Amino acid sequence: NISQEDFDKLPRIQRLKGNRWRQEHGLNRM
């Protein structure tokens, strides 16, 4: 699982990939 703070630290490209990752894992919160 990934925390919101760790997610915010990711590069913008990784955040875009992470958005898909979160959808696949049912973590659909911004």
C-alpha positions in Angstrom: 0.0 0.0 0.0 1.2 3.5 -0.7 0.6 6.5 1.6 -0.6 9.9 0.4 2.7 11.6 1.4 4.8 9.0 -0.5 2.5 9.4 -3.5 3.0 13.2 -3.4 6.8 12.7 -3.4 6.8 10.8 -6.6 7.8 12.4 -9.9 4.9 13.6 -12.0 5.2 10.7 -14.5 5.3 8.2 -11.7 2.2 9.9 -10.2 0.4 9.4 -13.5 1.3 5.7 -13.5 0.4 5.6 -9.8 -3.1 6.8 -10.6 -3.6 3.7 -12.7 -2.0 1.6 -10.0 -4.4 3.0 -7.4 -7.4 2.3 -9.6 -6.3 -1.3 -10.0 -6.0 -1.5 -6.2 -9.3 0.3 -5.5 -7.6 3.3 -3.9 -9.5 6.0 -5.8 -8.8 9.0 -3.6 -6.9 12.1 -4.6 
